[in-house]
Amino acid sequence: MACSSSGKFPWNLLGWATLSALLAIGSGILRRTEAVPQSLAWLVAILPVAPMVGYFFGVERWMRQLDEMQRMIQLEALLIQFGVTAILVMGYGTLARAGAVPDLPISRSWHWLWFALFWSWLLGQGIVRRKYR
Amino acid sequence: MTNRLRVLRAERAWSQAELADRLKVSRQTVNAIETGKYDPSLPLAFAIARVFQQPIEEIFHPDGANHA
């Protein structure tokens, strides 16, 4: 049986996310000060994305370490996360088209997607964990 | 599905955490199985049977089944 005990908070994921956030701040500062030559601007811009690769491998490794019920909880939470985020994004998009809310370009609004993903995941955790408590 | 996990565990004076350790699952999983909120997979049910040294059918019963 390939399950083990679990439930421990995956701190490495927080590390990857923090690194990404710090790089996003640093990248923003470098862009504003124009300290980087134009030919390397794309590299500086993409720096915050690199730690997310580590983040997703970390999530995958963490999920594999969970026992079967914990894994099911995470999958159900991810389903809620996906549903809530999709509804939010679609809802905002249609409202923006109708002119009810500001039409934000993706280059200025992508970080809100992470915000929605995080809080909807937390919401999913709360709902699903309650079910199995 | 109902089960006798809590009774069998009590007979051995094991805590949920101790049983979880033996089964290599989390304490929450043991609790959810005991309270009937989660039905274990077949491999986990076999592991439980092995830990308690009893056949699976002596531990797990389908809903409505007549058992002692």
N, CA and C atoms of all chains as a GROMACS GRO file, in nm:
protein
  603
    1MET      N    1   0.085  -0.119   0.000
    1MET     CA    2   0.000   0.000   0.000
    1MET      C    3   0.088   0.124   0.000
    2ALA      N    4   0.062   0.211  -0.094
    2ALA     CA    5   0.151   0.326  -0.109
    2ALA      C    6   0.100   0.450  -0.038
    3CYS      N    7   0.058   0.432   0.085
    3CYS     CA    8   0.015   0.552   0.157
    3CYS      C    9   0.094   0.568   0.285
    4SER      N   10   0.108   0.689   0.327
    4SER     CA   11   0.177   0.714   0.452
    4SER      C   12   0.099   0.818   0.528
    5SER      N   13   0.136   0.838   0.653
    5SER     CA   14   0.064   0.941   0.728
    5SER      C   15   0.099   1.076   0.668
    6SER      N   16   0.032   1.177   0.711
    6SER     CA   17   0.042   1.301   0.634
    6SER      C   18   0.004   1.420   0.720
    7GLY      N   19  -0.070   1.512   0.657
    7GLY     CA   20  -0.126   1.623   0.732
    7GLY      C   21  -0.026   1.729   0.767
    8LYS      N   22   0.106   1.702   0.751
    8LYS     CA   23   0.206   1.803   0.784
    8LYS      C   24   0.202   1.911   0.677
    9PHE      N   25   0.214   2.035   0.726
    9PHE     CA   26   0.209   2.146   0.631
    9PHE      C   27   0.332   2.144   0.541
   10PRO      N   28   0.312   2.152   0.410
   10PRO     CA   29   0.428   2.149   0.319
   10PRO      C   30   0.497   2.285   0.314
   11TRP      N   31   0.589   2.306   0.405
   11TRP     CA   32   0.657   2.436   0.418
   11TRP      C   33   0.736   2.473   0.293
   12ASN      N   34   0.786   2.371   0.222
   12ASN     CA   35   0.864   2.403   0.101
   12ASN      C   36   0.778   2.478  -0.002
   13LEU      N   37   0.646   2.449  -0.002
   13LEU     CA   38   0.557   2.518  -0.095
   13LEU      C   39   0.550   2.666  -0.061
   14LEU      N   40   0.544   2.694   0.071
   14LEU     CA   41   0.541   2.833   0.115
   14LEU      C   42   0.671   2.903   0.074
   15GLY      N   43   0.782   2.827   0.083
   15GLY     CA   44   0.912   2.880   0.043
   15GLY      C   45   0.915   2.918  -0.104
   16TRP      N   46   0.864   2.828  -0.190
   16TRP     CA   47   0.862   2.856  -0.334
   16TRP      C   48   0.773   2.976  -0.364
   17ALA      N   49   0.657   2.982  -0.297
   17ALA     CA   50   0.564   3.093  -0.322
   17ALA      C   51   0.624   3.225  -0.276
   18THR      N   52   0.692   3.221  -0.160
   18THR     CA   53   0.756   3.343  -0.107
   18THR      C   54   0.866   3.390  -0.202
   19LEU      N   55   0.946   3.293  -0.250
   19LEU     CA   56   1.055   3.327  -0.343
   19LEU      C   57   0.997   3.393  -0.469
   20SER      N   58   0.888   3.337  -0.517
   20SER     CA   59   0.824   3.393  -0.637
   20SER      C   60   0.776   3.536  -0.611
   21ALA      N   61   0.716   3.557  -0.493
   21ALA     CA   62   0.666   3.692  -0.458
   21ALA      C   63   0.782   3.791  -0.447
   22LEU      N   64   0.893   3.746  -0.382
   22LEU     CA   65   1.010   3.835  -0.368
   22LEU      C   66   1.069   3.869  -0.505
   23LEU      N   67   1.077   3.769  -0.591
   23LEU     CA   68   1.130   3.794  -0.726
   23LEU      C   69   1.038   3.887  -0.806
   24ALA      N   70   0.906   3.874  -0.782
   24ALA     CA   71   0.811   3.962  -0.851
   24ALA      C   72   0.834   4.107  -0.807
   25ILE      N   73   0.858   4.127  -0.677
   25ILE     CA   74   0.885   4.263  -0.626
   25ILE      C   75   1.016   4.315  -0.685
   26GLY      N   76   1.121   4.229  -0.678
   26GLY     CA   77   1.252   4.268  -0.732
   26GLY      C   78   1.245   4.298  -0.880
   27SER      N   79   1.173   4.214  -0.951
   27SER     CA   80   1.159   4.231  -1.096
   27SER      C   81   1.089   4.364  -1.127
   28GLY      N   82   0.987   4.396  -1.048
   28GLY     CA   83   0.913   4.521  -1.066
   28GLY      C   84   1.002   4.643  -1.043
   29ILE      N   85   1.084   4.633  -0.937
   29ILE     CA   86   1.176   4.745  -0.905
   29ILE      C   87   1.276   4.765  -1.019
   30LEU      N   88   1.335   4.653  -1.065
   30LEU     CA   89   1.434   4.661  -1.175
   30LEU      C   90   1.372   4.721  -1.301
   31ARG      N   91   1.246   4.683  -1.326
   31ARG     CA   92   1.178   4.734  -1.446
   31ARG      C   93   1.156   4.885  -1.436
   32ARG      N   94   1.114   4.925  -1.316
   32ARG     CA   95   1.084   5.069  -1.298
   32ARG      C   96   1.210   5.156  -1.304
   33THR      N   97   1.321   5.103  -1.247
   33THR     CA   98   1.445   5.181  -1.246
   33THR      C   99   1.520   5.174  -1.379
   34GLU      N  100   1.475   5.086  -1.464
   34GLU     CA  101   1.536   5.066  -1.597
   34GLU      C  102   1.684   5.033  -1.586
   35ALA      N  103   1.715   4.954  -1.481
   35ALA     CA  104   1.854   4.914  -1.458
   35ALA      C  105   1.897   4.798  -1.547
   36VAL      N  106   1.801   4.737  -1.612
   36VAL     CA  107   1.831   4.620  -1.695
   36VAL      C  108   1.819   4.659  -1.842
   37PRO      N  109   1.916   4.618  -1.925
   37PRO     CA  110   1.906   4.648  -2.069
   37PRO      C  111   1.781   4.585  -2.130
   38GLN      N  112   1.728   4.652  -2.229
   38GLN     CA  113   1.602   4.608  -2.293
   38GLN      C  114   1.609   4.463  -2.343
   39SER      N  115   1.730   4.423  -2.386
   39SER     CA  116   1.742   4.286  -2.440
   39SER      C  117   1.721   4.180  -2.332
   40LEU      N  118   1.741   4.219  -2.203
   40LEU     CA  119   1.725   4.122  -2.094
   40LEU      C  120   1.596   4.143  -2.016
   41ALA      N  121   1.515   4.236  -2.064
   41ALA     CA  122   1.391   4.270  -1.991
   41ALA      C  123   1.300   4.148  -1.975
   42TRP      N  124   1.294   4.066  -2.080
   42TRP     CA  125   1.207   3.948  -2.074
   42TRP      C  126   1.252   3.851  -1.965
   43LEU      N  127   1.385   3.841  -1.946
   43LEU     CA  128   1.439   3.749  -1.845
   43LEU      C  129   1.400   3.795  -1.705
   44VAL      N  130   1.413   3.924  -1.683
   44VAL     CA  131   1.377   3.981  -1.551
   44VAL      C  132   1.226   3.965  -1.527
   45ALA      N  133   1.150   3.984  -1.635
   45ALA     CA  134   1.004   3.976  -1.622
   45ALA      C  135   0.959   3.835  -1.587
   46ILE      N  136   1.031   3.736  -1.640
   46ILE     CA  137   0.987   3.597  -1.622
   46ILE      C  138   1.044   3.532  -1.495
   47LEU      N  139   1.137   3.600  -1.429
   47LEU     CA  140   1.201   3.545  -1.309
   47LEU      C  141   1.102   3.494  -1.204
   48PRO      N  142   0.996   3.570  -1.172
   48PRO     CA  143   0.903   3.522  -1.068
   48PRO      C  144   0.828   3.395  -1.106
   49VAL      N  145   0.828   3.364  -1.234
   49VAL     CA  146   0.755   3.244  -1.280
   49VAL      C  147   0.837   3.118  -1.251
   50ALA      N  148   0.971   3.131  -1.254
   50ALA     CA  149   1.058   3.014  -1.239
   50ALA      C  150   1.032   2.936  -1.109
   51PRO      N  151   1.020   3.001  -0.993
   51PRO     CA  152   0.995   2.922  -0.870
   51PRO      C  153   0.863   2.847  -0.871
   52MET      N  154   0.770   2.889  -0.956
   52MET     CA  155   0.641   2.821  -0.961
   52MET      C  156   0.656   2.678  -1.016
   53VAL      N  157   0.762   2.655  -1.094
   53VAL     CA  158   0.789   2.519  -1.141
   53VAL      C  159   0.820   2.430  -1.020
   54GLY      N  160   0.908   2.483  -0.930
   54GLY     CA  161   0.938   2.412  -0.806
   54GLY      C  162   0.815   2.393  -0.721
   55TYR      N  163   0.730   2.494  -0.721
   55TYR     CA  164   0.606   2.490  -0.642
   55TYR      C  165   0.518   2.373  -0.688
   56PHE      N  166   0.499   2.363  -0.820
   56PHE     CA  167   0.410   2.258  -0.870
   56PHE      C  168   0.468   2.118  -0.854
   57PHE      N  169   0.602   2.106  -0.867
   57PHE     CA  170   0.663   1.976  -0.839
   57PHE      C  171   0.646   1.943  -0.690
   58GLY      N  172   0.657   2.046  -0.606
   58GLY     CA  173   0.639   2.028  -0.462
   58GLY      C  174   0.498   1.981  -0.428
   59VAL      N  175   0.399   2.039  -0.495
   59VAL     CA  176   0.259   2.000  -0.473
   59VAL      C  177   0.240   1.853  -0.512
   60GLU      N  178   0.297   1.818  -0.627
   60GLU     CA  179   0.283   1.681  -0.677
   60GLU      C  180   0.348   1.581  -0.579
   61ARG      N  181   0.468   1.616  -0.529
   61ARG     CA  182   0.540   1.527  -0.435
   61ARG      C  183   0.462   1.515  -0.304
   62TRP      N  184   0.409   1.629  -0.259
   62TRP     CA  185   0.334   1.631  -0.134
   62TRP      C  186   0.207   1.545  -0.145
   63MET      N  187   0.137   1.558  -0.258
   63MET     CA  188   0.014   1.481  -0.279
   63MET      C  189   0.043   1.330  -0.275
   64ARG      N  190   0.157   1.291  -0.330
   64ARG     CA  191   0.192   1.149  -0.334
   64ARG      C  192   0.222   1.095  -0.195
   65GLN      N  193   0.264   1.183  -0.104
   65GLN     CA  194   0.298   1.138   0.032
   65GLN      C  195   0.173   1.122   0.119
   66LEU      N  196   0.062   1.180   0.076
   66LEU     CA  197  -0.058   1.177   0.158
   66LEU      C  198  -0.120   1.038   0.159
   67ASP      N  199  -0.193   1.009   0.266
   67ASP     CA  200  -0.266   0.883   0.264
   67ASP      C  201  -0.391   0.900   0.179
   68GLU      N  202  -0.462   0.791   0.156
   68GLU     CA  203  -0.570   0.795   0.057
   68GLU      C  204  -0.681   0.894   0.090
   69MET      N  205  -0.717   0.907   0.219
   69MET     CA  206  -0.826   1.000   0.252
   69MET      C  207  -0.780   1.146   0.238
   70GLN      N  208  -0.656   1.171   0.285
   70GLN     CA  209  -0.602   1.307   0.275
   70GLN      C  210  -0.590   1.350   0.128
   71ARG      N  211  -0.553   1.254   0.045
   71ARG     CA  212  -0.540   1.282  -0.098
   71ARG      C  213  -0.678   1.316  -0.158
   72MET      N  214  -0.779   1.242  -0.112
   72MET     CA  215  -0.914   1.268  -0.161
   72MET      C  216  -0.960   1.407  -0.116
   73ILE      N  217  -0.926   1.444   0.008
   73ILE     CA  218  -0.962   1.576   0.059
   73ILE      C  219  -0.899   1.684  -0.030
   74GLN      N  220  -0.770   1.664  -0.062
   74GLN     CA  221  -0.701   1.764  -0.146
   74GLN      C  222  -0.763   1.772  -0.286
   75LEU      N  223  -0.800   1.656  -0.341
   75LEU     CA  224  -0.859   1.657  -0.475
   75LEU      C  225  -0.995   1.728  -0.474
   76GLU      N  226  -1.072   1.702  -0.370
   76GLU     CA  227  -1.203   1.768  -0.361
   76GLU      C  228  -1.185   1.919  -0.340
   77ALA      N  229  -1.084   1.956  -0.260
   77ALA     CA  230  -1.056   2.098  -0.237
   77ALA      C  231  -1.012   2.165  -0.368
   78LEU      N  232  -0.931   2.092  -0.447
   78LEU     CA  233  -0.888   2.146  -0.577
   78LEU      C  234  -1.006   2.164  -0.672
   79LEU      N  235  -1.101   2.073  -0.661
   79LEU     CA  236  -1.221   2.084  -0.745
   79LEU      C  237  -1.299   2.211  -0.709
   80ILE      N  238  -1.312   2.237  -0.580
   80ILE     CA  239  -1.380   2.359  -0.535
   80ILE      C  240  -1.300   2.482  -0.580
   81GLN      N  241  -1.167   2.473  -0.563
   81GLN     CA  242  -1.080   2.584  -0.605
   81GLN      C  243  -1.101   2.615  -0.753
   82PHE      N  244  -1.101   2.510  -0.834
   82PHE     CA  245  -1.118   2.529  -0.977
   82PHE      C  246  -1.253   2.593  -1.008
   83GLY      N  247  -1.359   2.539  -0.947
   83GLY     CA  248  -1.494   2.588  -0.972
   83GLY      C  249  -1.511   2.734  -0.932
   84VAL      N  250  -1.467   2.766  -0.810
   84VAL     CA  251  -1.483   2.903  -0.758
   84VAL      C  252  -1.404   3.001  -0.845
   85THR      N  253  -1.278   2.965  -0.875
   85THR     CA  254  -1.193   3.056  -0.954
   85THR      C  255  -1.249   3.074  -1.094
   86ALA      N  256  -1.294   2.965  -1.155
   86ALA     CA  257  -1.351   2.975  -1.290
   86ALA      C  258  -1.474   3.066  -1.290
   87ILE      N  259  -1.561   3.050  -1.189
   87ILE     CA  260  -1.682   3.133  -1.181
   87ILE      C  261  -1.644   3.280  -1.161
   88LEU      N  262  -1.544   3.304  -1.071
   88LEU     CA  263  -1.501   3.442  -1.046
   88LEU      C  264  -1.446   3.507  -1.173
   89VAL      N  265  -1.356   3.435  -1.239
   89VAL     CA  266  -1.291   3.490  -1.360
   89VAL      C  267  -1.394   3.513  -1.470
   90MET      N  268  -1.480   3.413  -1.490
   90MET     CA  269  -1.581   3.425  -1.594
   90MET      C  270  -1.680   3.537  -1.560
   91GLY      N  271  -1.719   3.541  -1.433
   91GLY     CA  272  -1.813   3.645  -1.388
   91GLY      C  273  -1.756   3.784  -1.408
   92TYR      N  274  -1.627   3.801  -1.368
   92TYR     CA  275  -1.564   3.932  -1.383
   92TYR      C  276  -1.551   3.968  -1.531
   93GLY      N  277  -1.513   3.870  -1.610
   93GLY     CA  278  -1.496   3.893  -1.754
   93GLY      C  279  -1.625   3.941  -1.821
   94THR      N  280  -1.734   3.875  -1.788
   94THR     CA  281  -1.861   3.914  -1.851
   94THR      C  282  -1.907   4.050  -1.800
   95LEU      N  283  -1.884   4.077  -1.670
   95LEU     CA  284  -1.919   4.208  -1.614
   95LEU      C  285  -1.835   4.319  -1.678
   96ALA      N  286  -1.705   4.288  -1.701
   96ALA     CA  287  -1.616   4.386  -1.764
   96ALA      C  288  -1.661   4.417  -1.907
   97ARG      N  289  -1.705   4.314  -1.977
   97ARG     CA  290  -1.755   4.332  -2.115
   97ARG      C  291  -1.878   4.421  -2.116
   98ALA      N  292  -1.958   4.407  -2.011
   98ALA     CA  293  -2.080   4.487  -2.002
   98ALA      C  294  -2.051   4.628  -1.950
   99GLY      N  295  -1.927   4.650  -1.910
   99GLY     CA  296  -1.888   4.783  -1.861
   99GLY      C  297  -1.925   4.808  -1.715
  100ALA      N  298  -1.965   4.701  -1.644
  100ALA     CA  299  -2.005   4.717  -1.504
  100ALA      C  300  -1.885   4.728  -1.410
  101VAL      N  301  -1.772   4.672  -1.450
  101VAL     CA  302  -1.647   4.680  -1.370
  101VAL      C  303  -1.534   4.717  -1.465
  102PRO      N  304  -1.422   4.769  -1.410
  102PRO     CA  305  -1.310   4.805  -1.499
  102PRO      C  306  -1.258   4.685  -1.578
  103ASP      N  307  -1.225   4.708  -1.704
  103ASP     CA  308  -1.171   4.602  -1.788
  103ASP      C  309  -1.020   4.597  -1.769
  104LEU      N  310  -0.975   4.502  -1.686
  104LEU     CA  311  -0.832   4.496  -1.654
  104LEU      C  312  -0.758   4.411  -1.756
  105PRO      N  313  -0.645   4.462  -1.807
  105PRO     CA  314  -0.565   4.378  -1.897
  105PRO      C  315  -0.497   4.268  -1.816
  106ILE      N  316  -0.470   4.155  -1.879
  106ILE     CA  317  -0.411   4.040  -1.808
  106ILE      C  318  -0.277   4.076  -1.745
  107SER      N  319  -0.201   4.167  -1.812
  107SER     CA  320  -0.069   4.204  -1.759
  107SER      C  321  -0.079   4.276  -1.624
  108ARG      N  322  -0.195   4.330  -1.594
  108ARG     CA  323  -0.210   4.402  -1.467
  108ARG      C  324  -0.301   4.330  -1.368
  109SER      N  325  -0.358   4.220  -1.412
  109SER     CA  326  -0.455   4.154  -1.323
  109SER      C  327  -0.422   4.009  -1.290
  110TRP      N  328  -0.312   3.953  -1.348
  110TRP     CA  329  -0.285   3.811  -1.329
  110TRP      C  330  -0.262   3.776  -1.183
  111HIS      N  331  -0.205   3.871  -1.105
  111HIS     CA  332  -0.177   3.836  -0.965
  111HIS      C  333  -0.305   3.816  -0.885
  112TRP      N  334  -0.416   3.876  -0.933
  112TRP     CA  335  -0.544   3.852  -0.865
  112TRP      C  336  -0.591   3.708  -0.882
  113LEU      N  337  -0.543   3.646  -0.988
  113LEU     CA  338  -0.577   3.506  -1.011
  113LEU      C  339  -0.518   3.419  -0.900
  114TRP      N  340  -0.393   3.451  -0.861
  114TRP     CA  341  -0.329   3.376  -0.752
  114TRP      C  342  -0.404   3.399  -0.621
  115PHE      N  343  -0.446   3.523  -0.603
  115PHE     CA  344  -0.523   3.558  -0.484
  115PHE      C  345  -0.650   3.472  -0.480
  116ALA      N  346  -0.722   3.465  -0.592
  116ALA     CA  347  -0.845   3.385  -0.600
  116ALA      C  348  -0.816   3.237  -0.581
  117LEU      N  349  -0.706   3.190  -0.641
  117LEU     CA  350  -0.671   3.048  -0.628
  117LEU      C  351  -0.643   3.012  -0.483
  118PHE      N  352  -0.568   3.098  -0.413
  118PHE     CA  353  -0.532   3.070  -0.274
  118PHE      C  354  -0.657   3.067  -0.184
  119TRP      N  355  -0.740   3.170  -0.194
  119TRP     CA  356  -0.856   3.178  -0.104
  119TRP      C  357  -0.962   3.073  -0.136
  120SER      N  358  -0.975   3.039  -0.265
  120SER     CA  359  -1.073   2.935  -0.299
  120SER      C  360  -1.022   2.798  -0.256
  121TRP      N  361  -0.890   2.778  -0.258
  121TRP     CA  362  -0.832   2.652  -0.208
  121TRP      C  363  -0.856   2.640  -0.058
  122LEU      N  364  -0.835   2.752   0.014
  122LEU     CA  365  -0.858   2.755   0.159
  122LEU      C  366  -1.005   2.726   0.189
  123LEU      N  367  -1.093   2.786   0.111
  123LEU     CA  368  -1.237   2.763   0.127
  123LEU      C  369  -1.268   2.614   0.105
  124GLY      N  370  -1.209   2.559   0.000
  124GLY     CA  371  -1.228   2.417  -0.031
  124GLY      C  372  -1.181   2.328   0.082
  125GLN      N  373  -1.064   2.361   0.139
  125GLN     CA  374  -1.011   2.285   0.253
  125GLN      C  375  -1.111   2.285   0.368
  126GLY      N  376  -1.164   2.405   0.398
  126GLY     CA  377  -1.258   2.419   0.509
  126GLY      C  378  -1.383   2.334   0.488
  127ILE      N  379  -1.438   2.342   0.368
  127ILE     CA  380  -1.562   2.268   0.338
  127ILE      C  381  -1.538   2.117   0.344
  128VAL      N  382  -1.432   2.071   0.276
  128VAL     CA  383  -1.410   1.927   0.264
  128VAL      C  384  -1.366   1.866   0.397
  129ARG      N  385  -1.277   1.935   0.470
  129ARG     CA  386  -1.229   1.881   0.598
  129ARG      C  387  -1.344   1.866   0.697
  130ARG      N  388  -1.440   1.958   0.689
  130ARG     CA  389  -1.557   1.952   0.778
  130ARG      C  390  -1.637   1.824   0.753
  131LYS      N  391  -1.642   1.788   0.624
  131LYS     CA  392  -1.718   1.670   0.584
  131LYS      C  393  -1.663   1.542   0.646
  132TYR      N  394  -1.530   1.535   0.659
  132TYR     CA  395  -1.468   1.412   0.710
  132TYR      C  396  -1.428   1.420   0.856
  133ARG      N  397  -1.461   1.530   0.924
  133ARG     CA  398  -1.420   1.546   1.064
  133ARG      C  399  -1.499   1.452   1.154
  134MET      N  400  -2.143   0.146   0.494
  134MET     CA  401  -2.065   0.037   0.554
  134MET      C  402  -2.038   0.069   0.702
  135THR      N  403  -2.055  -0.030   0.786
  135THR     CA  404  -2.022  -0.011   0.928
  135THR      C  405  -1.895  -0.091   0.957
  136ASN      N  406  -1.832  -0.060   1.068
  136ASN     CA  407  -1.711  -0.135   1.104
  136ASN      C  408  -1.691  -0.142   1.255
  137ARG      N  409  -1.606  -0.234   1.296
  137ARG     CA  410  -1.580  -0.256   1.440
  137ARG      C  411  -1.444  -0.201   1.480
  138LEU      N  412  -1.399  -0.104   1.405
  138LEU     CA  413  -1.264  -0.052   1.429
  138LEU      C  414  -1.246   0.002   1.571
  139ARG      N  415  -1.345   0.081   1.615
  139ARG     CA  416  -1.333   0.144   1.747
  139ARG      C  417  -1.329   0.037   1.858
  140VAL      N  418  -1.413  -0.065   1.842
  140VAL     CA  419  -1.418  -0.173   1.943
  140VAL      C  420  -1.285  -0.249   1.945
  141LEU      N  421  -1.238  -0.286   1.827
  141LEU     CA  422  -1.113  -0.361   1.819
  141LEU      C  423  -0.995  -0.281   1.873
  142ARG      N  424  -0.999  -0.152   1.845
  142ARG     CA  425  -0.891  -0.065   1.894
  142ARG      C  426  -0.897  -0.053   2.046
  143ALA      N  427  -1.020  -0.040   2.098
  143ALA     CA  428  -1.039  -0.028   2.244
  143ALA      C  429  -0.993  -0.156   2.314
  144GLU      N  430  -1.022  -0.271   2.253
  144GLU     CA  431  -0.981  -0.400   2.312
  144GLU      C  432  -0.830  -0.406   2.330
  145ARG      N  433  -0.759  -0.341   2.240
  145ARG     CA  434  -0.612  -0.344   2.246
  145ARG      C  435  -0.555  -0.221   2.317
  146ALA      N  436  -0.645  -0.136   2.363
  146ALA     CA  437  -0.606  -0.012   2.432
  146ALA      C  438  -0.512   0.075   2.348
  147TRP      N  439  -0.539   0.078   2.217
  147TRP     CA  440  -0.458   0.162   2.128
  147TRP      C  441  -0.528   0.297   2.111
  148SER      N  442  -0.452   0.399   2.101
  148SER     CA  443  -0.510   0.530   2.066
  148SER      C  444  -0.528   0.535   1.914
  149GLN      N  445  -0.603   0.634   1.869
  149GLN     CA  446  -0.620   0.651   1.724
  149GLN      C  447  -0.484   0.676   1.659
  150ALA      N  448  -0.402   0.754   1.729
  150ALA     CA  449  -0.270   0.788   1.673
  150ALA      C  450  -0.184   0.663   1.660
  151GLU      N  451  -0.194   0.574   1.759
  151GLU     CA  452  -0.115   0.451   1.757
  151GLU      C  453  -0.159   0.362   1.640
  152LEU      N  454  -0.290   0.350   1.623
  152LEU     CA  455  -0.340   0.270   1.511
  152LEU      C  456  -0.300   0.334   1.378
  153ALA      N  457  -0.309   0.466   1.373
  153ALA     CA  458  -0.271   0.538   1.251
  153ALA      C  459  -0.125   0.509   1.216
  154ASP      N  460  -0.040   0.508   1.317
  154ASP     CA  461   0.102   0.477   1.298
  154ASP      C  462   0.120   0.337   1.238
  155ARG      N  463   0.048   0.242   1.294
  155ARG     CA  464   0.058   0.104   1.246
  155ARG      C  465   0.010   0.090   1.102
  156LEU      N  466  -0.090   0.170   1.068
  156LEU     CA  467  -0.148   0.163   0.932
  156LEU      C  468  -0.079   0.256   0.834
  157LYS      N  469   0.009   0.341   0.887
  157LYS     CA  470   0.077   0.443   0.806
  157LYS      C  471  -0.023   0.536   0.738
  158VAL      N  472  -0.121   0.579   0.814
  158VAL     CA  473  -0.215   0.681   0.767
  158VAL      C  474  -0.223   0.788   0.875
  159SER      N  475  -0.299   0.895   0.847
  159SER     CA  476  -0.312   1.001   0.947
  159SER      C  477  -0.418   0.964   1.052
  160ARG      N  478  -0.409   1.026   1.168
  160ARG     CA  479  -0.507   1.001   1.274
  160ARG      C  480  -0.647   1.040   1.226
  161GLN      N  481  -0.655   1.146   1.147
  161GLN     CA  482  -0.784   1.191   1.094
  161GLN      C  483  -0.850   1.082   1.009
  162THR      N  484  -0.766   1.009   0.936
  162THR     CA  485  -0.820   0.901   0.851
  162THR      C  486  -0.879   0.790   0.938
  163VAL      N  487  -0.806   0.753   1.045
  163VAL     CA  488  -0.859   0.650   1.138
  163VAL      C  489  -0.991   0.698   1.197
  164ASN      N  490  -0.995   0.823   1.239
  164ASN     CA  491  -1.117   0.878   1.298
  164ASN      C  492  -1.233   0.876   1.198
  165ALA      N  493  -1.205   0.915   1.074
  165ALA     CA  494  -1.310   0.919   0.972
  165ALA      C  495  -1.362   0.779   0.940
  166ILE      N  496  -1.274   0.679   0.944
  166ILE     CA  497  -1.319   0.540   0.919
  166ILE      C  498  -1.405   0.495   1.038
  167GLU      N  499  -1.359   0.522   1.158
  167GLU     CA  500  -1.434   0.480   1.278
  167GLU      C  501  -1.573   0.540   1.284
  168THR      N  502  -1.583   0.664   1.244
  168THR     CA  503  -1.714   0.733   1.251
  168THR      C  504  -1.799   0.707   1.127
  169GLY      N  505  -1.746   0.628   1.034
  169GLY     CA  506  -1.823   0.592   0.916
  169GLY      C  507  -1.830   0.702   0.810
  170LYS      N  508  -1.744   0.803   0.825
  170LYS     CA  509  -1.747   0.912   0.726
  170LYS      C  510  -1.661   0.880   0.605
  171TYR      N  511  -1.576   0.782   0.619
  171TYR     CA  512  -1.490   0.744   0.507
  171TYR      C  513  -1.477   0.592   0.502
  172ASP      N  514  -1.499   0.537   0.385
  172ASP     CA  515  -1.481   0.393   0.364
  172ASP      C  516  -1.343   0.371   0.304
  173PRO      N  517  -1.261   0.288   0.371
  173PRO     CA  518  -1.124   0.269   0.319
  173PRO      C  519  -1.121   0.192   0.188
  174SER      N  520  -1.012   0.210   0.116
  174SER     CA  521  -0.992   0.132  -0.007
  174SER      C  522  -0.967  -0.013   0.033
  175LEU      N  523  -0.970  -0.101  -0.064
  175LEU     CA  524  -0.945  -0.243  -0.037
  175LEU      C  525  -0.804  -0.266   0.022
  176PRO      N  526  -0.700  -0.203  -0.034
  176PRO     CA  527  -0.567  -0.224   0.027
  176PRO      C  528  -0.561  -0.179   0.173
  177LEU      N  529  -0.627  -0.067   0.204
  177LEU     CA  530  -0.624  -0.020   0.344
  177LEU      C  531  -0.708  -0.112   0.432
  178ALA      N  532  -0.821  -0.160   0.379
  178ALA     CA  533  -0.904  -0.254   0.456
  178ALA      C  534  -0.825  -0.382   0.486
  179PHE      N  535  -0.746  -0.428   0.390
  179PHE     CA  536  -0.662  -0.547   0.413
  179PHE      C  537  -0.555  -0.518   0.519
  180ALA      N  538  -0.500  -0.397   0.513
  180ALA     CA  539  -0.398  -0.359   0.613
  180ALA      C  540  -0.460  -0.357   0.752
  181ILE      N  541  -0.583  -0.307   0.762
  181ILE     CA  542  -0.652  -0.302   0.891
  181ILE      C  543  -0.676  -0.446   0.941
  182ALA      N  544  -0.720  -0.532   0.851
  182ALA     CA  545  -0.745  -0.672   0.888
  182ALA      C  546  -0.616  -0.738   0.937
  183ARG      N  547  -0.505  -0.704   0.871
  183ARG     CA  548  -0.375  -0.762   0.909
  183ARG      C  549  -0.333  -0.714   1.047
  184VAL      N  550  -0.352  -0.583   1.072
  184VAL     CA  551  -0.313  -0.526   1.202
  184VAL      C  552  -0.393  -0.591   1.315
  185PHE      N  553  -0.521  -0.614   1.291
  185PHE     CA  554  -0.606  -0.672   1.396
  185PHE      C  555  -0.610  -0.826   1.390
  186GLN      N  556  -0.541  -0.882   1.292
  186GLN     CA  557  -0.534  -1.027   1.273
  186GLN      C  558  -0.673  -1.091   1.268
  187GLN      N  559  -0.760  -1.027   1.189
  187GLN     CA  560  -0.896  -1.079   1.172
  187GLN      C  561  -0.932  -1.070   1.024
  188PRO      N  562  -1.023  -1.157   0.979
  188PRO     CA  563  -1.066  -1.145   0.839
  188PRO      C  564  -1.141  -1.013   0.817
  189ILE      N  565  -1.134  -0.960   0.697
  189ILE     CA  566  -1.199  -0.832   0.665
  189ILE      C  567  -1.347  -0.834   0.703
  190GLU      N  568  -1.415  -0.946   0.672
  190GLU     CA  569  -1.560  -0.951   0.696
  190GLU      C  570  -1.596  -0.949   0.844
  191GLU      N  571  -1.495  -0.972   0.931
  191GLU     CA  572  -1.520  -0.962   1.075
  191GLU      C  573  -1.509  -0.817   1.123
  192ILE      N  574  -1.453  -0.734   1.038
  192ILE     CA  575  -1.431  -0.593   1.077
  192ILE      C  576  -1.529  -0.500   1.004
  193PHE      N  577  -1.547  -0.524   0.875
  193PHE     CA  578  -1.634  -0.437   0.794
  193PHE      C  579  -1.761  -0.511   0.755
  194HIS      N  580  -1.872  -0.439   0.762
  194HIS     CA  581  -2.001  -0.499   0.726
  194HIS      C  582  -2.075  -0.402   0.636
  195PRO      N  583  -2.139  -0.455   0.530
  195PRO     CA  584  -2.220  -0.366   0.446
  195PRO      C  585  -2.338  -0.313   0.527
  196ASP      N  586  -2.386  -0.196   0.493
  196ASP     CA  587  -2.499  -0.136   0.565
  196ASP      C  588  -2.616  -0.232   0.569
  197GLY      N  589  -2.676  -0.246   0.685
  197GLY     CA  590  -2.795  -0.329   0.698
  197GLY      C  591  -2.765  -0.476   0.718
  198ALA      N  592  -2.634  -0.514   0.709
  198ALA     CA  593  -2.600  -0.654   0.727
  198ALA      C  594  -2.619  -0.693   0.873
  199ASN      N  595  -2.661  -0.818   0.894
  199ASN     CA  596  -2.683  -0.866   1.030
  199ASN      C  597  -2.551  -0.920   1.084
  200HIS      N  598  -2.497  -0.854   1.184
  200HIS     CA  599  -2.372  -0.902   1.241
  200HIS      C  600  -2.371  -0.885   1.392
  201ALA      N  601  -2.292  -0.966   1.458
  201ALA     CA  602  -2.288  -0.961   1.605
  201ALA      C  603  -2.203  -0.846   1.654
   0.00000   0.00000   0.00000
